[in-house]
Amino acid sequence: MNSKRLFAALAAVVLMAVSCGKKEAPVILLRSGWQVENIGDVAHTPGFLAVAEKYYPEAEVIFWPFYGLLPEEEVEMLQKRFPKLTIVRGFLNDSGVPSTPELADAILKADIFVHNSGPSTLSWKEAYLFKKTTGKPFGVYGVTYGLYGVPEKDALNEADFIYFRDTISLEIAKKDGLKAPVVEWGPDAAFGTDVTDDAKAEAFLKAHGLEEGKFICCNPNHRRTPFWEHKFKNRNFDPAVHELNESMKEHDHAPMIEAITQIVRNTDLKVLIGHEDYTELPIGKEWILDNLPEDVKPRVVWRDTPWNVDEAISIYKRSVGLFSHEMHSPIMCIANGIPAIVVRWAEQSTKGWMWKTIGLEQWLFDFDNEDDVKRYVPTVLEMAMYPEKAKETALRAQKFVNERQKETMDVLKAAVR
């Protein structure tokens, strides 16, 4: 049986089941999972699932990964936290015909297609084809707009709702004349992430002499990700990107080195150097640890192995906070009531501006602005020295995000109805 006939046959089966009253729960087809090398990208999926579970518990969510590879440890993490989750594989051809029976079945069962948070609407073609072939709605949940140009513009005009995770993206989209019924700001899905692995976290902390409430975390970052180091992407070495990263590493990380130094010399805290993307593992040592003063190094731990989202969150939750040159570990921290400072630069798109929207402008630093660079070390030290005050600030931001999550889920429910 060819793919078109298979799709038609499955459609008949599902329609018959619906007509007999056997379809009970609304079904969301979630397109997510843009990368596996970066725990921030991985966090989008469990984040959305947790938000849906909290505010739309009657719904069933089917996860359709965008990335061809989905590591077994990620599958296990998702199924441990969401035991009823179904994961489907496959792709759509230019006519919208699924390549696998499981994907065809998922599309037919789904009441709505939701494009999850990401650097742009990466899967806009699939969203458009879903609506074109089924007549059912699709929505976009917390993306940035304009990072890769706007090939998605016409498709987005077909959406029932679009939530942009930063207000600059929202402003650009409105200037472009996007005409979906709902075009608003909405939180990145990673703000919902609550997966944990306490056993791994506690074992790591014990092995490295880190005690709960007595350490703080930091994450360095390249100006631009060296994607050629992602072994599954098969990208060629980019000398221009490498040169940019090398030229900016001292400018971008001297303040982090100074902040660590001040924390060690002025508090009793230890410092854990972590990462978000596994390409950041070596720079934690080469750019940070190796350049610390000798009297500081004994109280600094460098994480030299990759971690999954669940272990990272369990470690963050036992710290007094995080200062990071990456975006999504801070998001996961705020999701769990942990203070988090963000550093951004132009190469990271406009996503960092979400910190202003959620009430954390004082914890957002634009390192293309030298005035922000100057206020960085005092702010990090203040967070380390007054953790209770910092915790109150984080919890206010968490509350704001949670309230907005509920509102966005109400819109999703209305689109399904």
Summary of the structure (lengths in Angstrom):
residues: 417
radius of gyration: 21.9
end to end distance: 34.0
largest distance: 73.1
contacts: 1425
relative contact order: 0.12
helix: 52%
strand: 15%
